[in-house]
């Protein structure tokens, strides 16, 4: 999504989901702030260089979690994640969203490595 991320994850072997997200958000923010490249047409630009002053935060301070307590709920959440780009009119088919498993299956290209567990 242009302004948010969906993540479906299991409990980490060490720590908590909060510590995992803290590390993930820190790494992404640092990497994005170091990037010096042009924004492709149609992609939302990040105003790091143009704003003249440092942004206060790359991420919002809060995240919203939901405990997935059954296989049915896991499938429901996964379907929601895959349908989100369609509802937002970003693509017509989930396979066209470059960060989906369907895109990977169709093209063989992976943008974000996935640990697929059943």
C-alpha positions in Angstrom: 0.0 0.0 0.0 1.3 3.5 -0.6 1.0 4.5 3.1 0.7 1.3 5.2 1.9 -2.2 5.4 0.2 -5.5 6.2 2.2 -8.2 7.9 1.0 -11.7 8.8 3.5 -13.4 11.1 3.8 -16.0 13.8 5.3 -15.5 17.2 9.0 -15.1 16.9 11.3 -17.7 18.6 12.8 -15.0 20.7 11.2 -11.7 21.8 7.8 -10.5 21.0 6.0 -9.3 17.8 6.6 -5.8 19.1 10.3 -6.2 19.2 10.3 -7.8 15.7 8.3 -4.8 14.4 10.6 -2.3 16.1 13.6 -3.8 14.4 11.9 -4.0 11.1 10.7 -0.4 11.2 14.1 0.8 12.3 15.9 -1.0 9.4 13.4 0.1 6.8 13.5 3.8 8.0 17.3 3.9 8.0 17.5 2.3 4.5 14.8 4.6 3.0 16.4 7.7 4.4 19.8 6.8 2.9 18.3 6.3 -0.6 19.1 8.9 -3.2 17.1 8.0 -6.2 14.4 9.3 -8.4 10.8 8.2 -7.6 9.4 6.2 -10.5 6.3 7.7 -12.2 3.1 6.7 -10.4 4.9 6.0 -7.1 4.4 8.2 -4.1 7.6 10.2 -3.4 9.2 10.5 0.0 10.1 14.2 0.7 13.3 13.5 2.6 15.5 15.8 0.5 13.0 18.3 -0.6 11.5 19.3 2.8 14.6 21.1 4.0 14.3 19.7 7.5 14.4 16.2 8.8 11.1 14.4 9.1 10.1 13.6 12.7 9.3 10.0 12.0 9.2 7.6 9.0 6.6 5.4 10.7 3.6 6.1 12.9 4.4 5.2 16.5 1.5 2.6 16.8 0.7 -0.6 15.0 -2.5 -2.5 15.1 -2.3 -6.2 15.9 -4.8 -9.0 15.8 -4.3 -12.4 17.3 -5.2 -15.0 14.6 -6.7 -17.8 16.7 -7.8 -20.3 14.0 -7.0 -21.5 10.5 -10.2 -19.9 9.3 -9.1 -16.5 10.7 -5.7 -16.9 9.1 -7.2 -17.5 5.7 -9.6 -14.5 6.2 -6.7 -12.2 7.1 -4.6 -13.4 4.2 -7.5 -12.9 1.8 -8.0 -9.4 3.2 -4.3 -8.6 2.6 -4.4 -9.8 -1.0 -7.7 -8.0 -1.7 -6.5 -4.7 -0.3 -4.7 -3.4 -3.4 -7.8 -4.3 -5.5 -10.2 -2.4 -3.1 -7.8 0.6 -3.3 -7.9 0.4 -7.1 -4.1 -0.1 -7.3 -4.4 -3.3 -9.4 -7.2 -5.3 -11.0 -5.8 -8.7 -9.9 -3.8 -9.7 -6.8 -1.2 -11.3 -9.1 -0.4 -7.9 -10.4 0.6 -6.5 -7.0 4.4 -6.8 -6.9 4.5 -7.7 -3.2 2.1 -10.6 -3.4 2.7 -14.4 -3.5 0.7 -14.4 -6.8 3.1 -11.9 -8.4 6.0 -14.2 -7.4 4.3 -17.3 -8.8 3.5 -15.5 -12.1 6.9 -13.8 -12.7 9.4 -15.7 -10.6 10.6 -12.3 -9.2 10.6 -11.8 -5.4 10.8 -8.3 -3.9 10.4 -9.4 -0.3 11.6 -12.9 0.7 8.8 -14.9 2.3 9.0 -17.7 4.8 6.0 -19.6 3.8 4.8 -22.0 6.5 1.7 -24.1 6.6 
